[in-house]
């Protein structure tokens, strides 16, 4: 499987998780955690035709850990109806297809837990957003602080958009959050023609414990993946992310933080 094909497959798994979560009425943290588990799993195992069973198992695990528990039968029934080859005839609990999905769900859940060595602890961006919102920075008259709530909200939204990309297997959540904050600021500067959107000096290291240089490397990695997503016309993926995240110079990237050095 080529890289463009793999990225397309990861995106289709993520889309399936979102649709399944919608049927089960699950929240954003549960969806994101399930997507991260899938990305971790497929760094250790090849992506195969069982990918939607694996995605269902990831949702089941995420539900247990995010206080959004759903019984396996309900997850399996919703999942198999999403993949029902004849949607006009809904699948019920007496169907052979339902029982196959239920058995596969339980089997893949056990496999995923073993493959991930039961390491399921995650730090999610929602807590980071709330923590940053509660911080009163000394330089609170800048354009950033006037739009701080919107910037943080859009950062979380953008992180959800790119979550099918295997970024969090290479960088921690704080680095990715900081990187996407900068991307949102760059986006805002263009959208609102407002160069006053600038982070206070040492904001990243002080509030996220992250160096700007590492954020720059993370940004370049994301751009590399997005370029690969467009390489093969037959399997183009991540179109929304590709429109929002574009190549920028290191100088432009660093200019989003007061007195940042290149």
C-alpha positions in Angstrom: 0.0 0.0 0.0 1.4 3.4 -1.0 1.4 6.4 1.3 -1.4 8.1 -0.6 -3.5 4.9 -0.4 -2.8 4.5 3.3 -3.8 8.1 4.0 -7.0 7.6 2.1 -7.7 4.4 4.1 -7.1 6.2 7.3 -9.5 9.0 6.3 -12.2 6.5 5.3 -11.8 4.8 8.8 -12.1 8.2 10.4 -15.3 9.0 8.4 -16.8 5.7 9.5 -16.0 6.5 13.1 -17.7 9.8 12.8 -20.8 8.3 11.2 -20.9 5.5 13.8 -20.5 8.0 16.6 -23.4 10.1 15.2 -25.7 7.0 15.3 -24.6 6.3 18.9 -24.8 10.0 19.9 -21.2 10.2 21.1 -19.2 13.3 21.8 -16.0 14.8 20.3 -13.6 13.4 22.9 -14.9 9.9 22.3 -14.5 10.2 18.6 -11.0 11.7 18.8 -9.8 9.1 21.2 -11.1 6.3 19.0 -9.3 7.8 16.0 -6.0 8.0 17.9 -6.3 4.4 19.0 -6.9 3.4 15.3 -3.8 5.4 14.2 -1.7 3.8 16.9 -2.9 0.3 16.0 -2.2 0.8 12.4 1.4 1.8 13.1 1.9 -1.7 14.3 -0.4 -3.7 12.0 -1.1 -3.4 8.2 -4.4 -1.8 7.2 -6.7 -4.6 5.8 -10.3 -5.4 4.9 -11.0 -5.7 8.6 -10.5 -2.0 9.1 -14.2 -1.2 9.9 -14.3 -4.0 12.5 -11.2 -2.4 14.0 -12.8 1.0 13.9 -15.9 -0.3 15.7 -13.6 -1.9 18.4 -11.8 1.4 18.8 -15.1 3.2 19.4 -16.1 0.5 22.0 -12.8 1.0 23.9 -13.1 4.8 23.7 -16.7 4.7 25.1 -15.5 2.7 28.1 -12.8 5.2 28.9 -14.7 8.4 28.2 -17.8 7.7 30.3 -20.0 7.2 27.2 -20.4 3.5 27.5 -22.5 1.8 24.8 -23.3 -2.0 24.9 -21.4 -4.0 22.3 -24.7 -5.2 20.7 -25.7 -1.6 20.0 -22.3 -0.7 18.6 -22.3 -3.8 16.3 -25.9 -3.2 15.1 -25.2 0.5 14.3 -21.9 -0.4 12.5 -23.3 -3.2 10.4 -26.2 -1.1 9.3 -23.7 1.6 8.2 -22.1 -1.0 6.0 -25.4 -2.7 5.0 -25.1 -3.6 1.3 -29.0 -3.2 1.1 -29.9 -0.1 3.2 -33.5 -0.5 2.2 -33.7 -3.6 4.4 -32.4 -2.7 7.9 -30.3 -5.3 9.7 -31.7 -6.5 13.0 -30.4 -8.6 15.9 -31.6 -11.8 14.3 -29.5 -11.3 11.2 -26.3 -13.3 10.5 -24.5 -10.1 9.5 -25.3 -8.7 13.0 -23.8 -11.7 14.7 -20.7 -11.6 12.5 -20.2 -7.9 13.4 -20.7 -8.6 17.1 -18.2 -11.5 17.1 -15.7 -9.4 15.1 -16.2 -6.4 17.4 -15.3 -8.4 20.5 -12.4 -10.2 18.8 -10.9 -6.9 17.4 -11.3 -5.2 20.7 -9.2 -7.8 22.4 -6.6 -7.7 19.6 -6.4 -3.9 19.7 -5.9 -3.9 23.5 -3.1 -6.5 23.2 -1.5 -4.7 20.2 -1.5 -1.4 22.1 -0.2 -3.1 25.2 -3.2 -1.8 27.1 -1.7 1.7 26.9 -4.9 3.7 26.5 -4.1 6.8 28.4 -4.5 9.9 26.3 -4.2 13.7 26.8 -6.9 15.3 24.6 -7.0 18.9 23.3 -10.2 19.8 25.1 -8.5 20.0 28.5 -5.6 22.0 27.0 -8.1 24.5 25.5 -9.9 25.0 28.9 -6.6 25.4 30.7 -5.3 28.0 28.3 -8.7 29.9 28.5 -8.3 30.1 32.3 -4.8 31.7 32.0 -4.5 35.5 32.3 -1.4 36.4 30.3 0.6 39.6 31.1 0.3 40.9 27.5 -3.5 40.9 27.5 -4.0 43.8 25.1 -2.8 42.1 21.9 -5.1 41.0 19.0 -4.5 37.4 20.2 -6.2 38.0 23.5 -9.2 39.8 21.9 -9.8 36.6 19.8 -8.3 34.1 22.2 -11.5 32.1 22.8 -12.2 31.8 19.0 -8.5 30.9 18.3 -8.6 28.1 20.8 -12.0 26.8 19.6 -10.7 26.8 16.0 -7.5 25.1 17.1 -9.5 22.2 18.6 -11.7 22.1 15.5 -8.7 22.0 13.1 -7.1 19.2 15.2 -10.3 17.1 14.8 -10.1 17.8 11.0 -6.6 16.4 10.7 -6.9 13.6 13.3 -7.0 10.9 10.6 -3.4 11.8 9.8 -0.8 9.9 11.8 0.6 13.0 13.5 0.0 12.1 17.2 2.1 8.9 16.7 5.1 11.2 16.1 4.4 14.3 18.2 2.7 14.8 21.5 -0.6 16.6 21.9 0.9 19.8 23.3 3.2 20.2 20.3 0.4 19.5 17.9 -1.9 21.9 19.7 0.7 24.7 19.6 1.4 24.0 16.0 -2.3 24.3 15.0 -2.7 27.4 17.2 -0.1 29.0 14.9 -1.9 27.7 11.8 -5.1 29.2 13.0 -3.4 32.6 13.7 -1.9 32.5 10.2 -5.3 31.7 8.8 -6.9 34.6 10.8 -4.3 37.1 9.6 -5.2 36.4 6.0 -9.0 36.2 6.6 -9.2 39.3 8.7 -6.2 41.2 7.3 -5.0 41.6 10.9 -1.3 41.4 11.7 -2.0 42.1 15.4 -2.8 38.5 15.9 0.4 37.5 17.6 1.2 35.3 20.6 3.0 36.9 23.7 6.7 36.3 24.0 7.6 32.8 25.1 3.9 31.8 25.0 4.5 28.3 23.8 7.2 27.3 26.3 5.5 29.1 29.2 2.0 27.7 28.7 2.5 24.5 26.7 6.1 23.5 27.5 6.8 23.4 23.8 9.6 25.0 21.8 8.7 26.9 18.6 11.3 25.0 16.7 9.5 21.7 17.4 6.2 23.2 16.3 7.8 24.2 13.0 9.0 20.6 12.5 5.5 19.4 13.3 4.0 21.8 10.8 6.3 20.7 8.0 5.5 17.1 8.8 1.7 17.8 8.5 2.3 19.6 5.2 4.3 16.6 3.9 1.4 14.3 4.7 -1.1 16.6 3.1 1.1 16.8 -0.1 1.2 13.0 -0.2 -2.6 13.0 0.2 -2.8 14.8 -3.2 -0.1 12.8 -5.1 -2.4 10.1 -6.5 -5.5 11.4 -8.3 -7.2 8.0 -7.7 -7.0 8.3 -3.9 -7.0 12.0 -3.0 -7.8 12.6 0.6 -7.8 15.2 3.4 -9.2 17.9 1.0 -10.6 20.1 3.9 -7.3 20.0 5.8 -5.4 20.7 2.5 -7.3 23.9 1.9 -6.7 25.2 5.4 -3.0 24.2 5.9 -0.6 25.5 3.3 3.1 25.9 3.0 4.6 28.9 4.7 8.1 30.1 5.3 9.8 29.6 8.6 9.9 33.4 9.0 6.1 33.7 8.6 5.6 30.8 11.0 7.8 32.3 13.7 6.3 35.8 13.2 3.2 34.6 15.1 5.0 34.8 18.4 6.4 38.0 19.7 10.3 38.2 19.5 10.5 34.6 18.3 13.9 33.9 16.7 14.5 31.9 13.5 
